Amino acid sequence: MPVISANCLAIYTHNAGSVAKYKINDSFTSISGLEAGATATDDSGGLPELVISSSDESFLGFGVIDHDATPEVNVFLDTTLTLVGAATQSSLELTNTVEDVARDGSGGTLQESTQDWSVTADGLIQVTSDAGETLFDLARDSKYVMVKFSVDKDGTETEYYGQVLLESVSLSGGVDEIATYSVTMRGVDKIYKEA
């Protein structure tokens, strides 16, 4: 069984954050359809959107869909996700909870399933480009953040995307010690795998 080494785990965020939930756009079926902007709705330069395939709910892109100069032609303006630096440990956790909600009339039960997911990370606080301070400010402002969790195994990268609220952020340090941060991000809605 292959081993996934810890240094192949990474967390990326959309650093600007948003005070409102990102819109989920499922107007497309493929990446080529997204780039062509065939059936997109105009967002007029608004908030970036999490764009999901309408066929299998896989992740297609994250950015703003805006009109080109040509009528009825849409352009996808990609929004870059930034690597959260100096992470010494990170994890992605997903849980499914099944609840019995009613009898089905045949001696069985009807069930509903809810899915929760979260991302946690620990890291070192750096003098420049510090992720700890960035994450603390996003939590302080109660902003939604886009997250990408990337796993690289044998040269093949698998990526998961979703939006989160920062549930907790801890910054700590002592005299003549290395300062560290710890963050827990609670997933909002579903988590999506890249197409």
N, C-alpha and C positions, 0 to 999 in steps of 0.2 A: 504494500500500500504506500503510495507516495506521501511524503511529508510536506505540508505547507509551512514554510518558515515564517516566523513572525515579522521579519523585515520585508515581506511581500504584502503586508496589509497596509492600506492607506485610507484616510478619510479626507474628502474634499468638501468644501462648502462654498456657497454663494455669499461672499462676505458682506454684501450690502444688506442682506436680509429684507424682510417685509413685515409691516405691521398687520397685513391681511394675508390670509391663506393664498397660496399660488393657485391659479386656475388650472384645472386639468383639461387639456384639449385632446379629444379623441377623433378629430376630423380626418385623420390620415391612416393609411394601412401599411405604409412602408417608408423607409428613409428617403427613397427617391421621390415619393409623393410629398413628403415634408419639404424637401428642397425645392420642388416645383411649385409648392403652394397651391395645389390644384383646387382644394375645396375648403381652404382655410377661411376663418372669419377675421375681419380686421380688428386689431386691438388698438390701433392708433397710437402706437408707441407707449402702451401702458406697461403693466407689470409683466415680467417674464412669465411664461407658462411652462408647465410640465407637459410635454407632448407625448401621448401614449398611443400605440397602435390600436386602431379600432377593431382589428381582427383577433389579436391574441393578448392584448394589454401589455405588450412589452414596451420598454422605454425607447423612444426615438430621438428626443432632443429636449433641450431646455433653453428658452430664449424668448424674444419678442417677435410676434408676427405682425408685420406692418405693410402698408400698401407701397408698391413701387409707383413710379410716375405713370406707368401704363395702366389704364383702367382695368379693374378686376384681376390684376396680377399681384400676388402677395409675395413678400420676401421674408425669409426667416433670418432674424438677426441673432446669431448664437451668443449666449451669455456664458462667459468662462467661469468654471468652478476652480477655486484655488485650493491647493494642497494645504492642509493643516499641518504645520511643521513640527518636527521634533517629537513625534509620537513614539513613545517607548513600548506602549501596549495599546491595542484597540480590539474591540469585539463588536459583532453584530448578532443580536439575539432576536428570534422570532418565536412567538408562542400562539398556538391555536387553542381556543377554549370552546368546548362543545357543551351546550345546555339543552336539556329536555324542556320543551315549551308546551306540548299538548299531546294528548292521546290521538292516534290516527284512526280509531274505530275498529281496528283489526287486532288489537292486543299489543300493538307496538307504540312507539313514541315518535313524535315529530321533533326534530332537533334543529337548532340554529348554531352556527359557528361564528365566532368573532376572532379576529386576528390582531395581535399587538406586536410591535417590534420596537427595538431601541438600539442605539449605538453608544458605546462608551469608549473613552480614550484617556490615557494618562500620558503625560509628556513633560519635557523640560521647558522652563521659561527662558527664552532667549533674550539677548540684549536688543536685537533688531528683528523685525518681522515676527513678533511674538504671537503665537496662536492663543496662549492663555488670556492675554489682554483682549484680543479680538472676540473670543468666545464669551468672556465675561461681559463685555459691552453688549453683545447680541442678547444675552440672557437678561441683562439689566433693562434693556429696552423692550423685552418680551416680543422679539421678532421671530417670524418663521424663517427657517433657513433650509436651503436645498443641500442635500448630502449625497455624496457618491462614496460607496464602499467598494474598494477594488481588491480582488484577490488574484495574484499572479502565480499560476502553477505550471511548471515546466514550459514557461514561455507563452502560455495561453492566459490571457487576462479575462476575468469574469467580473462584471460591474453591476452593482445594484444601486438604484436611485430612489429617492423619496424626499418628502419634506418633513421637517422636525421642528419641535419647540425644545429649547434647551431647558431641561428639567432641573439640572443642578450644575453649578460650576464651582470648583474649589481651587484657590490659589494658595500655595503654602511655601514657606521657606524660613530659614533661620540664619543667624550670623555665621558667615563663612561656610554656608551650605548651599547646595544647588537648589534653586527654587523650582517647584513643580506645579503642574496643574492637573486637574481631573475633571472630566465633563461627562454628563449623562444626557443624551438627546432622545426624547420620546417621539416615535414616529407618528405622523398624522396621516390618516387614510392608509392606502396600501403602499407596499414597497414593490418596485418594479425592476425586472432584470432587463439589461440592454439587449436589443434585438440582434 
